[in-house]
Amino acid sequence: MGVACDYQPFSFYLGGHKVYTGLPNNHNYELGAWVGSPCDTLSVGMNELFPKNGTLKIYYDKDWQSIFVNAEELRGRSGSLQIFNSSGQLIYNTKANIDGGYYSSSSLFSYPSNGVYIVRLQTDKEVLTGKFVKW
């Protein structure tokens, strides 16, 4: 605490600009599992179910109640995006149009229950899966 925290104002390079009110908190979900935490299951088991070529990134924003899904290096041209609750019940299903091996989507996700949700992006040539936590 105090001097030991090594606080350094303006230590982030912002292209010559200064921010006085603060920077946004950008979550990094690629850090891996925090052993023993409720999020410990986020990196376990989903990718072993199906062979994969592409990459799937999922972000849930609780303030906007929205889910953002991005995928790249996909094989196929069309498919579907599905979201399942932790009981395996399909709660969201929409068509996915893939342009040049890339897919991007943002959708309102106001499902009432907090918990872990499974996202499945299926093309005509592959299936990618991932998880996110709604809290």
LUMGUPA-905849 format. One record per residue (C-alpha): x, y, z. Coordinates in steps of 0.5 Angstrom, whole numbers, plus 500, padded with zeros to 3 digits. Layout:
BEGIN
XYZ
...
end
This chain:
BEGIN
500500500
502507499
509508496
510500496
504500490
509504485
503508482
505512476
501517473
500517466
504511465
500508459
502511452
496514449
499517443
501524446
494525450
493525457
486522460
484525467
478522468
480514468
481509462
475504461
476497464
477492458
476485461
481480458
478473458
484469455
488469461
486462463
482459469
483461476
484455479
478454485
474460482
467460479
470461473
475455473
471451468
471456463
477453459
475446460
473441455
469444450
474444444
475437445
468435443
469437435
475438431
476446430
480450425
477457426
478461433
471463437
472469442
466471446
464477450
458478455
457485457
453486463
452493463
449493456
446486457
449484450
453478448
459479442
461473438
467474433
470468429
475468424
479462420
472459419
471454413
464454410
460460408
453459412
451456419
448458425
449461432
446457438
446459445
445453451
444454458
447450463
442445463
443444455
436447453
437451447
435458448
438462442
438460435
440465429
443464422
450466421
453468415
460468414
464473410
471471408
472466413
470471419
463472423
462477428
455478431
452482437
446481440
442483446
442477451
437479457
436471459
433472466
438467469
445468471
450462470
454459465
452459458
455455452
455458445
456454439
457456432
456451427
458452419
457447414
464444415
466445422
463447429
466451434
464452441
465456447
463459454
461465457
458467464
452472465
452475472
end
